Amino acid sequence: RGVGPPLGAPQAAFVPPPPPLLGGLSSPPGPATPPTQYVGGDYRRRTGGNMVHLVLGFEAPGGWRDFKASVVATLLQMLMGGGGSFSAGGPGKGMYSRLYTRILNKYAWMQNCTFFTSLFNDTGLMGINISAESYKADQAVGAICDEMLALTKKGAITDTQLERAKLALISSVYMNLESKVVVAEDIGRQILTYGHRKAPSEFVEAVQQVTATDIQKAMLAMFKKPPTIACCGDISGVPHFDAIKSRF
């Protein structure tokens, strides 16, 4: 299945599609999409050096097709934020996000700590990736585990933090929509996922309705499945998979 979202041209120029471009393509029924099953796992590669690079993730159930869950996941990424220990540039760098204020500003041996989301149609992956000095590998893993667990506690997310994350996310959405390339891609992705395009105002309204309780519930749902761990570098100090799993 394909979609071609044109911008800046009349619809009549593309419907029906010009025969020289798409007229010769057949349209047989596509194969059924098999369900996606998350299993978690552990992959480690020793590459030497004095740094350890590690990803700790969990399933983000629902994926893009669960609209509310995808909004919570996107807001969670903005709330946690993170980045490199050195950040150059003007405002909007996320310096007040939780991973900056609670990890990067606290531990000099942590060079990068970033929250990530990778969503697909019916599932996804959320977690934290880090780069740290390898002699602190055990402490680094413990720190990010604690940060993820902290989100499940009542009162851990302040009103100020939540409102800042919402405003930053809404601002990012509207700024991206100033680009026609981004708008075209957004239309195409949404048609393939939802069958229609959701208005930006619908997304903004959904963001504004998210509560700290919604985030707590999302994190608790994530921890019901085993983690996904991948690391490389000097991995001698990284805790065993079962030791990390037991923390959740």
C-alpha positions as CSV (number, residue, x, y, z in Angstrom):
1,R,0.0,0.0,0.0
2,G,1.3,3.4,-0.9
3,V,0.2,7.0,-0.5
4,G,1.3,10.2,-2.3
5,P,0.4,13.4,-0.4
6,P,0.9,16.4,-2.7
7,L,1.3,19.9,-1.4
8,G,1.0,23.1,-3.4
9,A,-0.8,21.6,-6.4
10,P,-4.4,21.0,-7.4
11,Q,-5.9,17.6,-6.5
12,A,-7.0,17.1,-10.1
13,A,-3.4,16.8,-11.1
14,F,-2.9,13.7,-9.1
15,V,-6.4,12.0,-9.1
16,P,-6.5,9.8,-11.0
17,P,-2.7,9.2,-10.9
18,P,-0.8,10.1,-14.1
19,P,-0.6,6.9,-16.2
20,P,3.1,7.3,-17.0
21,L,3.9,7.2,-13.3
22,L,1.5,4.8,-11.7
23,G,-0.9,3.6,-14.4
24,G,0.9,0.4,-15.0
25,L,0.9,-0.8,-11.4
26,S,-1.4,-3.6,-10.5
27,S,-3.4,-3.5,-7.2
28,P,-3.7,-7.1,-5.9
29,P,-4.8,-7.5,-2.3
30,G,-1.8,-7.3,0.0
31,P,-0.8,-10.0,2.5
32,A,-2.2,-9.9,5.9
33,T,0.0,-8.2,8.5
34,P,1.1,-10.6,11.2
35,P,0.7,-9.5,14.8
36,T,3.8,-8.0,16.4
37,Q,5.1,-9.8,19.5
38,Y,7.5,-8.2,21.9
39,V,9.9,-10.6,23.7
40,G,12.7,-8.4,25.1
41,G,16.3,-9.7,25.3
42,D,19.9,-9.0,26.0
43,Y,22.7,-8.3,23.4
44,R,26.3,-7.4,24.4
45,R,29.4,-6.7,22.4
46,R,32.7,-6.1,23.9
47,T,34.6,-3.5,21.8
48,G,37.1,-2.2,24.3
49,G,37.9,1.4,25.3
50,N,37.0,3.1,28.5
51,M,33.4,3.9,27.7
52,V,30.2,1.8,27.9
53,H,27.2,2.5,25.6
54,L,24.0,1.0,26.7
55,V,20.3,1.0,25.8
56,L,17.6,0.0,28.3
57,G,14.1,-0.3,26.8
58,F,10.7,-1.7,27.4
59,E,7.7,-2.3,25.1
60,A,5.4,0.6,24.5
61,P,2.1,-1.2,24.0
62,G,-0.3,0.1,21.5
63,G,2.0,1.8,19.1
64,W,0.7,4.6,16.8
65,R,-2.7,3.1,16.4
66,D,-3.4,3.6,20.1
67,F,-3.7,7.3,19.8
68,K,-3.8,8.2,23.5
69,A,-0.9,5.8,24.3
70,S,1.2,7.3,21.5
71,V,0.5,10.9,22.8
72,V,1.6,9.8,26.3
73,A,4.7,8.3,24.9
74,T,5.6,11.4,22.9
75,L,5.0,13.6,26.0
76,L,7.0,11.3,28.1
77,Q,10.0,11.7,25.8
78,M,9.7,15.5,26.1
79,L,9.4,15.2,29.9
80,M,12.4,13.0,30.4
81,G,14.5,14.6,27.6
82,G,18.2,14.4,28.1
83,G,21.1,14.7,25.7
84,G,24.8,15.2,26.0
85,S,26.7,16.4,29.0
86,F,27.7,19.4,27.0
87,S,25.0,21.3,25.1
88,A,25.7,24.3,22.9
89,G,23.0,26.6,21.4
90,G,20.1,28.7,22.4
91,P,16.9,28.0,24.3
92,G,14.9,24.9,23.7
93,K,17.7,22.4,24.4
94,G,15.7,20.6,27.1
95,M,18.1,21.7,29.9
96,Y,15.2,21.5,32.4
97,S,14.1,18.0,31.5
98,R,14.4,15.3,34.2
99,L,17.4,13.5,32.7
100,Y,19.4,16.7,32.6
101,T,18.5,18.0,36.1
102,R,18.6,14.6,37.8
103,I,21.4,12.7,35.9
104,L,23.6,14.8,33.6
105,N,24.0,17.7,36.0
106,K,24.7,15.2,38.8
107,Y,27.2,12.7,37.5
108,A,30.3,14.0,35.7
109,W,31.1,10.5,34.4
110,M,27.8,10.4,32.4
111,Q,28.5,11.8,28.9
112,N,25.1,11.1,27.4
113,C,21.7,10.2,28.8
114,T,18.7,10.4,26.5
115,F,15.1,9.1,26.6
116,F,13.9,7.6,23.4
117,T,10.7,6.3,21.8
118,S,10.5,4.2,18.7
119,L,6.8,3.5,17.8
120,F,5.3,1.3,15.2
121,N,1.7,0.6,14.2
122,D,0.8,-1.7,17.1
123,T,3.7,-1.7,19.4
124,G,6.9,0.2,20.1
125,L,10.0,0.6,22.3
126,M,10.7,3.2,25.0
127,G,13.7,3.6,27.2
128,I,17.0,5.4,27.9
129,N,20.3,5.2,26.1
130,I,23.5,6.2,27.8
131,S,27.2,6.7,27.3
132,A,29.3,6.6,30.5
133,E,32.8,5.9,31.7
134,S,32.9,2.2,32.0
135,Y,34.2,2.1,35.6
136,K,30.8,3.5,36.6
137,A,28.8,1.1,34.5
138,D,26.9,-0.5,37.4
139,Q,26.1,2.9,38.9
140,A,25.0,4.3,35.6
141,V,22.6,1.4,35.0
142,G,21.2,1.8,38.5
143,A,20.7,5.5,38.0
144,I,18.6,5.1,34.8
145,C,16.6,2.3,36.4
146,D,15.8,4.6,39.3
147,E,14.7,7.4,37.0
148,M,12.3,5.1,35.2
149,L,10.9,3.7,38.4
150,A,10.5,7.2,39.9
151,L,7.8,8.0,37.3
152,T,5.6,5.3,38.9
153,K,5.5,7.1,42.2
154,K,2.7,9.5,43.1
155,G,3.8,13.1,43.2
156,A,7.1,12.4,41.3
157,I,6.0,14.5,38.4
158,T,5.4,18.1,39.4
159,D,2.8,20.3,37.8
160,T,5.5,22.6,36.6
161,Q,7.5,19.7,34.9
162,L,4.3,18.4,33.2
163,E,3.2,21.8,32.0
164,R,6.7,22.6,30.7
165,A,6.8,19.3,28.8
166,K,3.4,19.9,27.3
167,L,4.2,23.4,26.1
168,A,7.5,22.3,24.6
169,L,5.8,19.4,22.7
170,I,3.0,21.6,21.4
171,S,5.6,24.2,20.3
172,S,7.6,21.5,18.5
173,V,4.6,20.3,16.7
174,Y,3.6,23.7,15.4
175,M,7.2,24.6,14.4
176,N,7.6,21.3,12.4
177,L,4.3,22.0,10.6
178,E,5.9,25.2,9.1
179,S,7.8,22.9,6.8
180,K,5.9,21.6,3.7
181,V,8.2,18.6,3.6
182,V,7.2,17.6,7.1
183,V,3.5,18.3,6.5
184,A,3.6,16.0,3.4
185,E,5.3,13.2,5.4
186,D,2.9,13.7,8.3
187,I,-0.1,13.4,5.9
188,G,1.3,10.2,4.3
189,R,2.2,8.5,7.6
190,Q,-1.2,9.3,9.2
191,I,-3.2,8.0,6.1
192,L,-1.2,4.8,6.2
193,T,-1.7,4.4,10.0
194,Y,-5.2,5.8,10.7
195,G,-6.8,6.0,7.2
196,H,-7.2,9.7,7.5
197,R,-5.2,12.8,8.8
198,K,-5.8,14.0,12.3
199,A,-5.8,17.8,12.6
200,P,-2.9,19.3,14.7
201,S,-5.5,20.7,17.0
202,E,-6.7,17.2,17.8
203,F,-3.2,16.2,18.9
204,V,-2.7,19.4,20.9
205,E,-6.0,18.8,22.7
206,A,-4.9,15.2,23.5
207,V,-1.6,16.5,24.9
208,Q,-3.3,19.0,27.1
209,Q,-5.5,16.2,28.6
210,V,-2.6,14.0,29.7
211,T,-2.2,13.8,33.5
212,A,0.6,12.6,35.7
213,T,-1.5,9.5,36.5
214,D,-1.6,8.6,32.8
215,I,2.2,8.6,32.7
216,Q,2.4,6.5,35.8
217,K,0.0,4.0,34.4
218,A,2.0,3.9,31.1
219,M,5.2,3.2,33.0
220,L,3.7,0.5,35.1
221,A,2.3,-1.2,32.0
222,M,5.8,-1.1,30.4
223,F,7.4,-2.9,33.4
224,K,5.0,-5.9,33.0
225,K,7.2,-7.1,30.1
226,P,10.9,-8.1,30.3
227,P,13.4,-5.4,29.4
228,T,15.4,-5.0,26.2
229,I,19.1,-4.4,26.8
230,A,21.9,-3.7,24.3
231,C,25.4,-2.5,25.1
232,C,28.9,-2.3,23.7
233,G,32.3,-0.9,24.6
234,D,33.9,-1.9,27.9
235,I,30.9,-3.9,29.2
236,S,32.7,-5.7,32.0
237,G,30.9,-3.7,34.7
238,V,27.3,-3.9,33.2
239,P,25.0,-5.9,35.6
240,H,23.6,-9.2,34.4
241,F,20.3,-9.2,32.6
242,D,18.5,-10.9,35.5
243,A,19.8,-8.3,37.9
244,I,18.5,-5.5,35.8
245,K,15.2,-7.2,35.3
246,S,14.7,-7.8,39.0
247,R,14.8,-4.1,39.7
248,F,11.4,-3.7,37.9
